[in-house]
Amino acid sequence: MNENSVELASMRRAPVRLQRLLAPESSALFRLNHPPDWLQEQDVQDLRESTEEFSLVLNDFTSLVERIKLLQEELAAQLNEQTDKTLFTLMMVTVLALPINIVAGFFEMNVGGIPLAEHPHGFWVLVAFVAGFTGLAGTWAFRGKRN
């Protein structure tokens, strides 16, 4: 896992914890319709203003958590894209090595009638054929990647 991912996860946990802790307090203060008699009118007004500011801070926490979540998703998408590119390259190398492996398998068999076995340049003709086929397959496979 990436350092940025770990740091974003810890950054996301902090506002979520604060939000869970403080959200009930804000709603409790908002429901204070009938304040006690010992509170003066100015104190009640100050309390309502503080409650509104408190709610704004909680909304900021919510938006911050969402932004961090989007960043985490973007990092995950980049990592998936990089993994896909790596797997594509590995697959192409495997596919391009297949003809060479098949020819090697033919040479390992203990049977007669191998094509071009009696021809003086048969081995090099076969090597040229396999190299040409591999080159064509590589060109065809990687043409879409260049676009």
N, C-alpha and C positions, 0 to 999 in steps of 0.2 A: 504494500500500500504506500502511496505517495505521502511525503511529509505534509504537503498542502491539504490533502484529504484529512489527515489526522488533525491538523490544526483547525480546519473548518468544522470538523465534527465537535471538537471541544468548544469552539466559538459558538456553535449552534446550541450546545447543551446549556451554556450559561444563561442566555436569555430565556430559554424555555423554562428552566428552573425558576428564574425570577418571575416569569409570567405566571406560572402555576402558583407561586407563593403569594403574589401581590394581587392577582385578579379578584379573588373573593373580597379582599379588603376594599377595593374600589367600589364594587357593587354594594357592599354593606354601607359605605359612606353615602352613596347616592340615594339609598332608600331611607335615609334619615330625614323624613318629612316633618316630623314633629320633634324638634330638638328639645333637650331638657330646658327647664326654666332658668337654670343658673347660667346658661350661655347667653351672652349678649348678642344683639343683632349683628354687630360687626364681626364677632367671632364666627357666627353662622355663615356670614357672607365669605369670610376668609376660608372657612372649611369647604364651602361649595367650590370656590375657585381652586383650592388645592386638589379637590376631587376631580375637577375637570382637567387639570394639569396631569394628575395621576393617570387619568384615562388616556390622555395623549401619549404619555410615556409608554403605557401598555400597548397602545396601537403601534408605536414605533418599534417596540419589541417584536410584535407580530410581523411587521414588514421586514425587520432585520432577519428574523428566522426564515421568512420566505426567500429573501435574497440569498442567504447562505445556502438554503436548499437548492436554489437554482444553480448556484456556483458548484455545488457538489454534483448535481446532475450533469453539468457541463464537463466537469473533470472526468466523470465516469464515461461520458460519451467520447471524449478524446482518448481515454484509455482503451475503450472498445474499438475505436477506429484504428489505433496503433496495433492492437492485437490482431484485428482483421487483416491489416497490411502484412504483418509478420506471417500469419498463417497462409495468406495468399502466396507469398514468396516461397515459403516452405513447400506448399503444394506444387507450385510450378517447378521447383527444383526436382521434386520427386517425379513429376510427370515427365520432365525432360530427361531424366536419368533412366526411365523405363526402357526405351529402345536399346540402350547400351547393355542393360541387364539382361534383356531377352537374347541379344546376340551372344553375350557371355554364356548364357544358359545353353544355347545351341552348341557352342564349342565344347562345353563340358560333357555333352551327351556322347555316348559310345556307340553311335550308329553310323552306318554308311550313308552315302548319298547327300552329304552336306553340299548345298549349292556352292559352286565355284571352287570346290575342293581341289580339283585337278587343274584349274586355271593357274598359270604362273603368277599372276597378279591378283588372284581371287581375294586374298585377305584384304588388300588395299582397296579393291573395288567395294567390298562389303563395308569397310571402315568409312569410305567416302559416302556410300549410301546411307549409313546410319547417321553420320555427321550432317549430311544434307537434310535428312528427315528431321533430326533434332533441331537444326537451325530453322527449318520451316515451321515446326511446331512451336519453337520459342518465339519466332516472329509473330505467328498467329496468336499465341497466348498473351503476349505483352503488348499487342497493338491496342487493345482496349484500355490498358492501364495508362498508356501515354496520353490518351484523349481525356 
